[in-house]
Amino acid sequence: MTKKFLTVNDLAVLFNLKESWIYDRTARNGPEVIPHVKFGRQVRFDIESEEFQTWLKSHGVIAERRSLTA
């Protein structure tokens, strides 16, 4: 099974956020950091990971998810 990693743009579209807001939360240390993986300078997100889901539950709001293919 291959994992699908989302880009900053994908995450911004999915959660209706500004890319700059997401980048800000990947460039710092502390409890506000969005769980992510870096491949060189590229930032990716595994939104199905337990770590991301835990972060989302503690920082996010439950809402209807939008499709990336809309």
CHARMM-style PDB file with segment names, atoms N, HN, CA, C and O in Angstrom:
ATOM      1  N   MET     1       0.842  -1.181   0.000  1.00  0.00      PROA
ATOM      2  CA  MET     1       0.000   0.000   0.000  1.00  0.00      PROA
ATOM      3  C   MET     1       0.890   1.248   0.000  1.00  0.00      PROA
ATOM      4  O   MET     1       1.804   1.364   0.816  1.00  0.00      PROA
ATOM      5  N   THR     2       0.622   2.159  -0.901  1.00  0.00      PROA
ATOM      6  HN  THR     2      -0.121   2.064  -1.564  1.00  0.00      PROA
ATOM      7  CA  THR     2       1.393   3.383  -1.014  1.00  0.00      PROA
ATOM      8  C   THR     2       0.676   4.518  -0.296  1.00  0.00      PROA
ATOM      9  O   THR     2      -0.522   4.734  -0.479  1.00  0.00      PROA
ATOM     10  N   LYS     3       1.439   5.239   0.528  1.00  0.00      PROA
ATOM     11  HN  LYS     3       2.412   5.063   0.677  1.00  0.00      PROA
ATOM     12  CA  LYS     3       0.859   6.395   1.220  1.00  0.00      PROA
ATOM     13  C   LYS     3       0.801   7.570   0.266  1.00  0.00      PROA
ATOM     14  O   LYS     3       1.665   7.733  -0.596  1.00  0.00      PROA
ATOM     15  N   LYS     4      -0.220   8.380   0.429  1.00  0.00      PROA
ATOM     16  HN  LYS     4      -0.922   8.248   1.130  1.00  0.00      PROA
ATOM     17  CA  LYS     4      -0.325   9.606  -0.360  1.00  0.00      PROA
ATOM     18  C   LYS     4      -0.007  10.784   0.545  1.00  0.00      PROA
ATOM     19  O   LYS     4      -0.678  11.008   1.552  1.00  0.00      PROA
ATOM     20  N   PHE     5       1.011  11.523   0.181  1.00  0.00      PROA
ATOM     21  HN  PHE     5       1.557  11.341  -0.636  1.00  0.00      PROA
ATOM     22  CA  PHE     5       1.405  12.711   0.919  1.00  0.00      PROA
ATOM     23  C   PHE     5       0.848  13.936   0.198  1.00  0.00      PROA
ATOM     24  O   PHE     5       0.953  14.050  -1.023  1.00  0.00      PROA
ATOM     25  N   LEU     6       0.262  14.841   0.960  1.00  0.00      PROA
ATOM     26  HN  LEU     6       0.177  14.748   1.952  1.00  0.00      PROA
ATOM     27  CA  LEU     6      -0.288  16.060   0.385  1.00  0.00      PROA
ATOM     28  C   LEU     6       0.743  17.181   0.416  1.00  0.00      PROA
ATOM     29  O   LEU     6       1.586  17.246   1.310  1.00  0.00      PROA
ATOM     30  N   THR     7       0.662  18.053  -0.569  1.00  0.00      PROA
ATOM     31  HN  THR     7      -0.023  18.001  -1.296  1.00  0.00      PROA
ATOM     32  CA  THR     7       1.518  19.237  -0.603  1.00  0.00      PROA
ATOM     33  C   THR     7       0.892  20.332   0.263  1.00  0.00      PROA
ATOM     34  O   THR     7      -0.229  20.188   0.751  1.00  0.00      PROA
ATOM     35  N   VAL     8       1.621  21.413   0.442  1.00  0.00      PROA
ATOM     36  HN  VAL     8       2.532  21.530   0.046  1.00  0.00      PROA
ATOM     37  CA  VAL     8       1.086  22.563   1.174  1.00  0.00      PROA
ATOM     38  C   VAL     8      -0.159  23.083   0.458  1.00  0.00      PROA
ATOM     39  O   VAL     8      -1.155  23.409   1.104  1.00  0.00      PROA
ATOM     40  N   ASN     9      -0.107  23.161  -0.863  1.00  0.00      PROA
ATOM     41  HN  ASN     9       0.702  22.896  -1.387  1.00  0.00      PROA
ATOM     42  CA  ASN     9      -1.265  23.628  -1.624  1.00  0.00      PROA
ATOM     43  C   ASN     9      -2.457  22.697  -1.442  1.00  0.00      PROA
ATOM     44  O   ASN     9      -3.581  23.163  -1.256  1.00  0.00      PROA
ATOM     45  N   ASP    10      -2.226  21.388  -1.491  1.00  0.00      PROA
ATOM     46  HN  ASP    10      -1.312  21.009  -1.642  1.00  0.00      PROA
ATOM     47  CA  ASP    10      -3.306  20.416  -1.280  1.00  0.00      PROA
ATOM     48  C   ASP    10      -3.977  20.631   0.072  1.00  0.00      PROA
ATOM     49  O   ASP    10      -5.203  20.652   0.173  1.00  0.00      PROA
ATOM     50  N   LEU    11      -3.156  20.791   1.111  1.00  0.00      PROA
ATOM     51  HN  LEU    11      -2.160  20.774   1.029  1.00  0.00      PROA
ATOM     52  CA  LEU    11      -3.680  20.975   2.465  1.00  0.00      PROA
ATOM     53  C   LEU    11      -4.445  22.294   2.571  1.00  0.00      PROA
ATOM     54  O   LEU    11      -5.488  22.359   3.222  1.00  0.00      PROA
ATOM     55  N   ALA    12      -3.929  23.336   1.936  1.00  0.00      PROA
ATOM     56  HN  ALA    12      -3.082  23.283   1.407  1.00  0.00      PROA
ATOM     57  CA  ALA    12      -4.601  24.639   1.947  1.00  0.00      PROA
ATOM     58  C   ALA    12      -5.979  24.550   1.296  1.00  0.00      PROA
ATOM     59  O   ALA    12      -6.947  25.110   1.810  1.00  0.00      PROA
ATOM     60  N   VAL    13      -6.067  23.858   0.180  1.00  0.00      PROA
ATOM     61  HN  VAL    13      -5.281  23.404  -0.238  1.00  0.00      PROA
ATOM     62  CA  VAL    13      -7.349  23.694  -0.512  1.00  0.00      PROA
ATOM     63  C   VAL    13      -8.301  22.846   0.329  1.00  0.00      PROA
ATOM     64  O   VAL    13      -9.473  23.189   0.485  1.00  0.00      PROA
ATOM     65  N   LEU    14      -7.801  21.755   0.862  1.00  0.00      PROA
ATOM     66  HN  LEU    14      -6.849  21.476   0.735  1.00  0.00      PROA
ATOM     67  CA  LEU    14      -8.631  20.828   1.627  1.00  0.00      PROA
ATOM     68  C   LEU    14      -9.253  21.484   2.851  1.00  0.00      PROA
ATOM     69  O   LEU    14     -10.422  21.246   3.154  1.00  0.00      PROA
ATOM     70  N   PHE    15      -8.482  22.310   3.558  1.00  0.00      PROA
ATOM     71  HN  PHE    15      -7.533  22.503   3.311  1.00  0.00      PROA
ATOM     72  CA  PHE    15      -8.968  22.918   4.799  1.00  0.00      PROA
ATOM     73  C   PHE    15      -9.258  24.417   4.670  1.00  0.00      PROA
ATOM     74  O   PHE    15      -9.517  25.092   5.666  1.00  0.00      PROA
ATOM     75  N   ASN    16      -9.213  24.935   3.427  1.00  0.00      PROA
ATOM     76  HN  ASN    16      -9.003  24.386   2.618  1.00  0.00      PROA
ATOM     77  CA  ASN    16      -9.507  26.343   3.169  1.00  0.00      PROA
ATOM     78  C   ASN    16      -8.632  27.272   4.019  1.00  0.00      PROA
ATOM     79  O   ASN    16      -9.129  28.156   4.716  1.00  0.00      PROA
ATOM     80  N   LEU    17      -7.327  27.045   3.941  1.00  0.00      PROA
ATOM     81  HN  LEU    17      -6.924  26.326   3.375  1.00  0.00      PROA
ATOM     82  CA  LEU    17      -6.342  27.835   4.680  1.00  0.00      PROA
ATOM     83  C   LEU    17      -5.392  28.513   3.704  1.00  0.00      PROA
ATOM     84  O   LEU    17      -5.276  28.098   2.550  1.00  0.00      PROA
ATOM     85  N   LYS    18      -4.718  29.546   4.164  1.00  0.00      PROA
ATOM     86  HN  LYS    18      -4.811  29.883   5.101  1.00  0.00      PROA
ATOM     87  CA  LYS    18      -3.682  30.177   3.349  1.00  0.00      PROA
ATOM     88  C   LYS    18      -2.413  29.332   3.425  1.00  0.00      PROA
ATOM     89  O   LYS    18      -2.072  28.796   4.479  1.00  0.00      PROA
ATOM     90  N   GLU    19      -1.724  29.223   2.300  1.00  0.00      PROA
ATOM     91  HN  GLU    19      -2.000  29.658   1.443  1.00  0.00      PROA
ATOM     92  CA  GLU    19      -0.467  28.476   2.274  1.00  0.00      PROA
ATOM     93  C   GLU    19       0.535  29.063   3.254  1.00  0.00      PROA
ATOM     94  O   GLU    19       1.279  28.323   3.896  1.00  0.00      PROA
ATOM     95  N   SER    20       0.563  30.381   3.377  1.00  0.00      PROA
ATOM     96  HN  SER    20      -0.042  30.983   2.856  1.00  0.00      PROA
ATOM     97  CA  SER    20       1.514  31.022   4.291  1.00  0.00      PROA
ATOM     98  C   SER    20       1.255  30.606   5.741  1.00  0.00      PROA
ATOM     99  O   SER    20       2.200  30.457   6.515  1.00  0.00      PROA
ATOM    100  N   TRP    21      -0.005  30.419   6.115  1.00  0.00      PROA
ATOM    101  HN  TRP    21      -0.774  30.541   5.487  1.00  0.00      PROA
ATOM    102  CA  TRP    21      -0.356  29.979   7.472  1.00  0.00      PROA
ATOM    103  C   TRP    21       0.207  28.581   7.721  1.00  0.00      PROA
ATOM    104  O   TRP    21       0.739  28.294   8.793  1.00  0.00      PROA
ATOM    105  N   ILE    22       0.079  27.718   6.714  1.00  0.00      PROA
ATOM    106  HN  ILE    22      -0.353  27.951   5.843  1.00  0.00      PROA
ATOM    107  CA  ILE    22       0.590  26.351   6.837  1.00  0.00      PROA
ATOM    108  C   ILE    22       2.112  26.368   6.928  1.00  0.00      PROA
ATOM    109  O   ILE    22       2.687  25.701   7.789  1.00  0.00      PROA
ATOM    110  N   TYR    23       2.773  27.126   6.045  1.00  0.00      PROA
ATOM    111  HN  TYR    23       2.306  27.668   5.346  1.00  0.00      PROA
ATOM    112  CA  TYR    23       4.237  27.211   6.100  1.00  0.00      PROA
ATOM    113  C   TYR    23       4.709  27.717   7.458  1.00  0.00      PROA
ATOM    114  O   TYR    23       5.707  27.228   7.987  1.00  0.00      PROA
ATOM    115  N   ASP    24       4.001  28.696   8.027  1.00  0.00      PROA
ATOM    116  HN  ASP    24       3.191  29.094   7.597  1.00  0.00      PROA
ATOM    117  CA  ASP    24       4.361  29.211   9.353  1.00  0.00      PROA
ATOM    118  C   ASP    24       4.342  28.104  10.398  1.00  0.00      PROA
ATOM    119  O   ASP    24       5.170  28.095  11.309  1.00  0.00      PROA
ATOM    120  N   ARG    25       3.409  27.178  10.276  1.00  0.00      PROA
ATOM    121  HN  ARG    25       2.736  27.185   9.536  1.00  0.00      PROA
ATOM    122  CA  ARG    25       3.280  26.111  11.265  1.00  0.00      PROA
ATOM    123  C   ARG    25       4.142  24.889  10.965  1.00  0.00      PROA
ATOM    124  O   ARG    25       4.072  23.887  11.676  1.00  0.00      PROA
ATOM    125  N   THR    26       4.945  24.971   9.926  1.00  0.00      PROA
ATOM    126  HN  THR    26       5.002  25.785   9.348  1.00  0.00      PROA
ATOM    127  CA  THR    26       5.928  23.914   9.680  1.00  0.00      PROA
ATOM    128  C   THR    26       7.342  24.423   9.934  1.00  0.00      PROA
ATOM    129  O   THR    26       8.293  23.641   9.929  1.00  0.00      PROA
ATOM    130  N   ALA    27       7.486  25.720  10.153  1.00  0.00      PROA
ATOM    131  HN  ALA    27       6.714  26.355  10.157  1.00  0.00      PROA
ATOM    132  CA  ALA    27       8.811  26.324  10.314  1.00  0.00      PROA
ATOM    133  C   ALA    27       9.182  26.591  11.759  1.00  0.00      PROA
ATOM    134  O   ALA    27      10.240  27.160  12.029  1.00  0.00      PROA
ATOM    135  N   ARG    28       8.337  26.195  12.685  1.00  0.00      PROA
ATOM    136  HN  ARG    28       7.477  25.733  12.466  1.00  0.00      PROA
ATOM    137  CA  ARG    28       8.623  26.476  14.092  1.00  0.00      PROA
ATOM    138  C   ARG    28       8.557  25.204  14.917  1.00  0.00      PROA
ATOM    139  O   ARG    28       8.097  24.163  14.448  1.00  0.00      PROA
ATOM    140  N   ASN    29       9.018  25.304  16.140  1.00  0.00      PROA
ATOM    141  HN  ASN    29       9.391  26.150  16.522  1.00  0.00      PROA
ATOM    142  CA  ASN    29       8.946  24.191  17.080  1.00  0.00      PROA
ATOM    143  C   ASN    29       7.875  24.500  18.109  1.00  0.00      PROA
ATOM    144  O   ASN    29       7.595  25.665  18.393  1.00  0.00      PROA
ATOM    145  N   GLY    30       7.283  23.467  18.662  1.00  0.00      PROA
ATOM    146  HN  GLY    30       7.511  22.521  18.431  1.00  0.00      PROA
ATOM    147  CA  GLY    30       6.291  23.678  19.703  1.00  0.00      PROA
ATOM    148  C   GLY    30       4.980  22.993  19.395  1.00  0.00      PROA
ATOM    149  O   GLY    30       4.872  22.261  18.411  1.00  0.00      PROA
ATOM    150  N   PRO    31       3.986  23.225  20.228  1.00  0.00      PROA
ATOM    151  CA  PRO    31       2.719  22.504  20.109  1.00  0.00      PROA
ATOM    152  C   PRO    31       1.878  22.908  18.907  1.00  0.00      PROA
ATOM    153  O   PRO    31       0.960  22.176  18.538  1.00  0.00      PROA
ATOM    154  N   GLU    32       2.157  24.036  18.289  1.00  0.00      PROA
ATOM    155  HN  GLU    32       2.903  24.631  18.589  1.00  0.00      PROA
ATOM    156  CA  GLU    32       1.365  24.495  17.148  1.00  0.00      PROA
ATOM    157  C   GLU    32       1.855  23.933  15.810  1.00  0.00      PROA
ATOM    158  O   GLU    32       1.226  24.170  14.779  1.00  0.00      PROA
ATOM    159  N   VAL    33       2.952  23.203  15.812  1.00  0.00      PROA
ATOM    160  HN  VAL    33       3.463  23.011  16.650  1.00  0.00      PROA
ATOM    161  CA  VAL    33       3.522  22.675  14.569  1.00  0.00      PROA
ATOM    162  C   VAL    33       2.613  21.600  13.983  1.00  0.00      PROA
ATOM    163  O   VAL    33       2.211  20.667  14.677  1.00  0.00      PROA
ATOM    164  N   ILE    34       2.297  21.742  12.706  1.00  0.00      PROA
ATOM    165  HN  ILE    34       2.625  22.500  12.143  1.00  0.00      PROA
ATOM    166  CA  ILE    34       1.516  20.727  12.006  1.00  0.00      PROA
ATOM    167  C   ILE    34       2.457  19.566  11.690  1.00  0.00      PROA
ATOM    168  O   ILE    34       3.524  19.788  11.118  1.00  0.00      PROA
ATOM    169  N   PRO    35       2.090  18.333  12.048  1.00  0.00      PROA
ATOM    170  CA  PRO    35       2.944  17.185  11.726  1.00  0.00      PROA
ATOM    171  C   PRO    35       3.181  17.110  10.216  1.00  0.00      PROA
ATOM    172  O   PRO    35       2.240  17.131   9.423  1.00  0.00      PROA
ATOM    173  N   HSD    36       4.440  17.024   9.841  1.00  0.00      PROA
ATOM    174  HN  HSD    36       5.205  17.007  10.485  1.00  0.00      PROA
ATOM    175  CA  HSD    36       4.805  17.023   8.429  1.00  0.00      PROA
ATOM    176  C   HSD    36       6.113  16.269   8.224  1.00  0.00      PROA
ATOM    177  O   HSD    36       6.813  15.915   9.172  1.00  0.00      PROA
ATOM    178  N   VAL    37       6.413  16.038   6.952  1.00  0.00      PROA
ATOM    179  HN  VAL    37       5.844  16.325   6.182  1.00  0.00      PROA
ATOM    180  CA  VAL    37       7.660  15.397   6.548  1.00  0.00      PROA
ATOM    181  C   VAL    37       8.314  16.324   5.539  1.00  0.00      PROA
ATOM    182  O   VAL    37       7.635  16.920   4.703  1.00  0.00      PROA
ATOM    183  N   LYS    38       9.630  16.446   5.617  1.00  0.00      PROA
ATOM    184  HN  LYS    38      10.182  15.962   6.297  1.00  0.00      PROA
ATOM    185  CA  LYS    38      10.353  17.246   4.633  1.00  0.00      PROA
ATOM    186  C   LYS    38      11.195  16.324   3.760  1.00  0.00      PROA
ATOM    187  O   LYS    38      11.907  15.449   4.253  1.00  0.00      PROA
ATOM    188  N   PHE    39      11.095  16.540   2.461  1.00  0.00      PROA
ATOM    189  HN  PHE    39      10.516  17.251   2.061  1.00  0.00      PROA
ATOM    190  CA  PHE    39      11.939  15.877   1.480  1.00  0.00      PROA
ATOM    191  C   PHE    39      12.770  16.996   0.865  1.00  0.00      PROA
ATOM    192  O   PHE    39      12.331  17.661  -0.073  1.00  0.00      PROA
ATOM    193  N   GLY    40      13.970  17.199   1.397  1.00  0.00      PROA
ATOM    194  HN  GLY    40      14.327  16.659   2.159  1.00  0.00      PROA
ATOM    195  CA  GLY    40      14.748  18.370   0.999  1.00  0.00      PROA
ATOM    196  C   GLY    40      14.032  19.602   1.519  1.00  0.00      PROA
ATOM    197  O   GLY    40      13.802  19.732   2.721  1.00  0.00      PROA
ATOM    198  N   ARG    41      13.678  20.510   0.612  1.00  0.00      PROA
ATOM    199  HN  ARG    41      13.865  20.404  -0.365  1.00  0.00      PROA
ATOM    200  CA  ARG    41      12.932  21.707   1.019  1.00  0.00      PROA
ATOM    201  C   ARG    41      11.430  21.544   0.825  1.00  0.00      PROA
ATOM    202  O   ARG    41      10.657  22.442   1.160  1.00  0.00      PROA
ATOM    203  N   GLN    42      11.019  20.406   0.288  1.00  0.00      PROA
ATOM    204  HN  GLN    42      11.647  19.677   0.016  1.00  0.00      PROA
ATOM    205  CA  GLN    42       9.601  20.163   0.045  1.00  0.00      PROA
ATOM    206  C   GLN    42       8.910  19.677   1.318  1.00  0.00      PROA
ATOM    207  O   GLN    42       9.412  18.774   1.988  1.00  0.00      PROA
ATOM    208  N   VAL    43       7.771  20.265   1.656  1.00  0.00      PROA
ATOM    209  HN  VAL    43       7.363  20.999   1.112  1.00  0.00      PROA
ATOM    210  CA  VAL    43       6.995  19.891   2.835  1.00  0.00      PROA
ATOM    211  C   VAL    43       5.803  19.061   2.375  1.00  0.00      PROA
ATOM    212  O   VAL    43       5.096  19.433   1.439  1.00  0.00      PROA
ATOM    213  N   ARG    44       5.591  17.932   3.045  1.00  0.00      PROA
ATOM    214  HN  ARG    44       6.166  17.630   3.805  1.00  0.00      PROA
ATOM    215  CA  ARG    44       4.470  17.049   2.720  1.00  0.00      PROA
ATOM    216  C   ARG    44       3.750  16.637   3.998  1.00  0.00      PROA
ATOM    217  O   ARG    44       4.324  16.653   5.086  1.00  0.00      PROA
ATOM    218  N   PHE    45       2.468  16.263   3.841  1.00  0.00      PROA
ATOM    219  HN  PHE    45       2.002  16.250   2.957  1.00  0.00      PROA
ATOM    220  CA  PHE    45       1.631  15.906   4.976  1.00  0.00      PROA
ATOM    221  C   PHE    45       0.969  14.559   4.739  1.00  0.00      PROA
ATOM    222  O   PHE    45       0.413  14.309   3.669  1.00  0.00      PROA
ATOM    223  N   ASP    46       1.033  13.695   5.741  1.00  0.00      PROA
ATOM    224  HN  ASP    46       1.485  13.898   6.610  1.00  0.00      PROA
ATOM    225  CA  ASP    46       0.332  12.412   5.713  1.00  0.00      PROA
ATOM    226  C   ASP    46      -0.889  12.580   6.608  1.00  0.00      PROA
ATOM    227  O   ASP    46      -0.819  12.326   7.811  1.00  0.00      PROA
ATOM    228  N   ILE    47      -2.012  13.009   6.023  1.00  0.00      PROA
ATOM    229  HN  ILE    47      -2.069  13.215   5.046  1.00  0.00      PROA
ATOM    230  CA  ILE    47      -3.174  13.348   6.838  1.00  0.00      PROA
ATOM    231  C   ILE    47      -3.869  12.122   7.421  1.00  0.00      PROA
ATOM    232  O   ILE    47      -4.758  12.255   8.262  1.00  0.00      PROA
ATOM    233  N   GLU    48      -3.475  10.940   6.983  1.00  0.00      PROA
ATOM    234  HN  GLU    48      -2.753  10.832   6.300  1.00  0.00      PROA
ATOM    235  CA  GLU    48      -4.057   9.723   7.547  1.00  0.00      PROA
ATOM    236  C   GLU    48      -3.247   9.189   8.722  1.00  0.00      PROA
ATOM    237  O   GLU    48      -3.660   8.230   9.374  1.00  0.00      PROA
ATOM    238  N   SER    49      -2.105   9.797   8.998  1.00  0.00      PROA
ATOM    239  HN  SER    49      -1.769  10.576   8.469  1.00  0.00      PROA
ATOM    240  CA  SER    49      -1.270   9.328  10.104  1.00  0.00      PROA
ATOM    241  C   SER    49      -1.933   9.631  11.439  1.00  0.00      PROA
ATOM    242  O   SER    49      -2.700  10.586  11.568  1.00  0.00      PROA
ATOM    243  N   GLU    50      -1.626   8.807  12.422  1.00  0.00      PROA
ATOM    244  HN  GLU    50      -1.003   8.032  12.318  1.00  0.00      PROA
ATOM    245  CA  GLU    50      -2.172   8.999  13.767  1.00  0.00      PROA
ATOM    246  C   GLU    50      -1.733  10.347  14.338  1.00  0.00      PROA
ATOM    247  O   GLU    50      -2.514  11.034  14.997  1.00  0.00      PROA
ATOM    248  N   GLU    51      -0.483  10.718  14.082  1.00  0.00      PROA
ATOM    249  HN  GLU    51       0.151  10.160  13.547  1.00  0.00      PROA
ATOM    250  CA  GLU    51       0.048  11.985  14.590  1.00  0.00      PROA
ATOM    251  C   GLU    51      -0.725  13.185  14.025  1.00  0.00      PROA
ATOM    252  O   GLU    51      -1.073  14.107  14.762  1.00  0.00      PROA
ATOM    253  N   PHE    52      -0.992  13.165  12.709  1.00  0.00      PROA
ATOM    254  HN  PHE    52      -0.710  12.415  12.110  1.00  0.00      PROA
ATOM    255  CA  PHE    52      -1.732  14.267  12.090  1.00  0.00      PROA
ATOM    256  C   PHE    52      -3.162  14.304  12.608  1.00  0.00      PROA
ATOM    257  O   PHE    52      -3.682  15.375  12.918  1.00  0.00      PROA
ATOM    258  N   GLN    53      -3.804  13.138  12.703  1.00  0.00      PROA
ATOM    259  HN  GLN    53      -3.381  12.268  12.450  1.00  0.00      PROA
ATOM    260  CA  GLN    53      -5.185  13.074  13.184  1.00  0.00      PROA
ATOM    261  C   GLN    53      -5.300  13.582  14.618  1.00  0.00      PROA
ATOM    262  O   GLN    53      -6.264  14.267  14.960  1.00  0.00      PROA
ATOM    263  N   THR    54      -4.319  13.250  15.458  1.00  0.00      PROA
ATOM    264  HN  THR    54      -3.536  12.694  15.181  1.00  0.00      PROA
ATOM    265  CA  THR    54      -4.305  13.740  16.841  1.00  0.00      PROA
ATOM    266  C   THR    54      -4.160  15.254  16.856  1.00  0.00      PROA
ATOM    267  O   THR    54      -4.860  15.939  17.602  1.00  0.00      PROA
ATOM    268  N   TRP    55      -3.251  15.784  16.031  1.00  0.00      PROA
ATOM    269  HN  TRP    55      -2.682  15.228  15.425  1.00  0.00      PROA
ATOM    270  CA  TRP    55      -3.068  17.235  15.950  1.00  0.00      PROA
ATOM    271  C   TRP    55      -4.362  17.906  15.481  1.00  0.00      PROA
ATOM    272  O   TRP    55      -4.774  18.925  16.034  1.00  0.00      PROA
ATOM    273  N   LEU    56      -4.991  17.332  14.468  1.00  0.00      PROA
ATOM    274  HN  LEU    56      -4.656  16.504  14.019  1.00  0.00      PROA
ATOM    275  CA  LEU    56      -6.207  17.915  13.913  1.00  0.00      PROA
ATOM    276  C   LEU    56      -7.324  17.950  14.957  1.00  0.00      PROA
ATOM    277  O   LEU    56      -8.041  18.943  15.076  1.00  0.00      PROA
ATOM    278  N   LYS    57      -7.464  16.872  15.703  1.00  0.00      PROA
ATOM    279  HN  LYS    57      -6.881  16.065  15.606  1.00  0.00      PROA
ATOM    280  CA  LYS    57      -8.512  16.821  16.730  1.00  0.00      PROA
ATOM    281  C   LYS    57      -8.282  17.857  17.821  1.00  0.00      PROA
ATOM    282  O   LYS    57      -9.243  18.392  18.373  1.00  0.00      PROA
ATOM    283  N   SER    58      -7.033  18.145  18.138  1.00  0.00      PROA
ATOM    284  HN  SER    58      -6.252  17.710  17.690  1.00  0.00      PROA
ATOM    285  CA  SER    58      -6.756  19.102  19.208  1.00  0.00      PROA
ATOM    286  C   SER    58      -6.688  20.549  18.719  1.00  0.00      PROA
ATOM    287  O   SER    58      -6.782  21.475  19.525  1.00  0.00      PROA
ATOM    288  N   HSD    59      -6.526  20.758  17.409  1.00  0.00      PROA
ATOM    289  HN  HSD    59      -6.449  20.006  16.754  1.00  0.00      PROA
ATOM    290  CA  HSD    59      -6.396  22.119  16.881  1.00  0.00      PROA
ATOM    291  C   HSD    59      -7.467  22.481  15.856  1.00  0.00      PROA
ATOM    292  O   HSD    59      -7.672  23.659  15.563  1.00  0.00      PROA
ATOM    293  N   GLY    60      -8.134  21.496  15.323  1.00  0.00      PROA
ATOM    294  HN  GLY    60      -7.967  20.539  15.561  1.00  0.00      PROA
ATOM    295  CA  GLY    60      -9.070  21.755  14.236  1.00  0.00      PROA
ATOM    296  C   GLY    60     -10.505  21.833  14.700  1.00  0.00      PROA
ATOM    297  O   GLY    60     -10.823  21.677  15.879  1.00  0.00      PROA
ATOM    298  N   VAL    61     -11.348  22.077  13.738  1.00  0.00      PROA
ATOM    299  HN  VAL    61     -11.090  22.204  12.780  1.00  0.00      PROA
ATOM    300  CA  VAL    61     -12.785  22.124  13.958  1.00  0.00      PROA
ATOM    301  C   VAL    61     -13.398  21.063  13.064  1.00  0.00      PROA
ATOM    302  O   VAL    61     -13.018  20.936  11.900  1.00  0.00      PROA
ATOM    303  N   ILE    62     -14.330  20.309  13.589  1.00  0.00      PROA
ATOM    304  HN  ILE    62     -14.639  20.412  14.534  1.00  0.00      PROA
ATOM    305  CA  ILE    62     -14.982  19.278  12.789  1.00  0.00      PROA
ATOM    306  C   ILE    62     -15.858  19.966  11.741  1.00  0.00      PROA
ATOM    307  O   ILE    62     -16.731  20.767  12.074  1.00  0.00      PROA
ATOM    308  N   ALA    63     -15.616  19.648  10.496  1.00  0.00      PROA
ATOM    309  HN  ALA    63     -14.906  18.998  10.225  1.00  0.00      PROA
ATOM    310  CA  ALA    63     -16.379  20.234   9.398  1.00  0.00      PROA
ATOM    311  C   ALA    63     -16.403  19.243   8.251  1.00  0.00      PROA
ATOM    312  O   ALA    63     -15.656  18.264   8.253  1.00  0.00      PROA
ATOM    313  N   GLU    64     -17.244  19.489   7.291  1.00  0.00      PROA
ATOM    314  HN  GLU    64     -17.851  20.284   7.289  1.00  0.00      PROA
ATOM    315  CA  GLU    64     -17.322  18.622   6.130  1.00  0.00      PROA
ATOM    316  C   GLU    64     -16.065  18.801   5.290  1.00  0.00      PROA
ATOM    317  O   GLU    64     -15.694  19.926   4.955  1.00  0.00      PROA
ATOM    318  N   ARG    65     -15.406  17.691   4.949  1.00  0.00      PROA
ATOM    319  HN  ARG    65     -15.707  16.777   5.222  1.00  0.00      PROA
ATOM    320  CA  ARG    65     -14.179  17.758   4.151  1.00  0.00      PROA
ATOM    321  C   ARG    65     -14.521  18.035   2.702  1.00  0.00      PROA
ATOM    322  O   ARG    65     -15.502  17.517   2.166  1.00  0.00      PROA
ATOM    323  N   ARG    66     -13.695  18.863   2.074  1.00  0.00      PROA
ATOM    324  HN  ARG    66     -12.898  19.284   2.508  1.00  0.00      PROA
ATOM    325  CA  ARG    66     -13.869  19.155   0.662  1.00  0.00      PROA
ATOM    326  C   ARG    66     -12.989  18.221  -0.148  1.00  0.00      PROA
ATOM    327  O   ARG    66     -11.921  17.812   0.307  1.00  0.00      PROA
ATOM    328  N   SER    67     -13.431  17.890  -1.325  1.00  0.00      PROA
ATOM    329  HN  SER    67     -14.299  18.222  -1.694  1.00  0.00      PROA
ATOM    330  CA  SER    67     -12.683  17.005  -2.197  1.00  0.00      PROA
ATOM    331  C   SER    67     -11.567  17.771  -2.893  1.00  0.00      PROA
ATOM    332  O   SER    67     -11.738  18.931  -3.267  1.00  0.00      PROA
ATOM    333  N   LEU    68     -10.419  17.109  -3.063  1.00  0.00      PROA
ATOM    334  HN  LEU    68     -10.281  16.167  -2.759  1.00  0.00      PROA
ATOM    335  CA  LEU    68      -9.312  17.719  -3.804  1.00  0.00      PROA
ATOM    336  C   LEU    68      -9.572  17.703  -5.307  1.00  0.00      PROA
ATOM    337  O   LEU    68      -8.922  18.433  -6.055  1.00  0.00      PROA
ATOM    338  N   THR    69     -10.514  16.881  -5.752  1.00  0.00      PROA
ATOM    339  HN  THR    69     -11.042  16.289  -5.144  1.00  0.00      PROA
ATOM    340  CA  THR    69     -10.765  16.730  -7.182  1.00  0.00      PROA
ATOM    341  C   THR    69     -11.947  17.569  -7.655  1.00  0.00      PROA
ATOM    342  O   THR    69     -12.464  17.344  -8.749  1.00  0.00      PROA
ATOM    343  N   ALA    70     -12.374  18.518  -6.857  1.00  0.00      PROA
ATOM    344  HN  ALA    70     -11.954  18.701  -5.968  1.00  0.00      PROA
ATOM    345  CA  ALA    70     -13.544  19.339  -7.219  1.00  0.00      PROA
ATOM    346  C   ALA    70     -13.242  20.263  -8.365  1.00  0.00      PROA
ATOM    347  OT1 ALA    70     -14.113  21.020  -8.794  1.00  0.00      PROA
TER     348      ALA     70
END
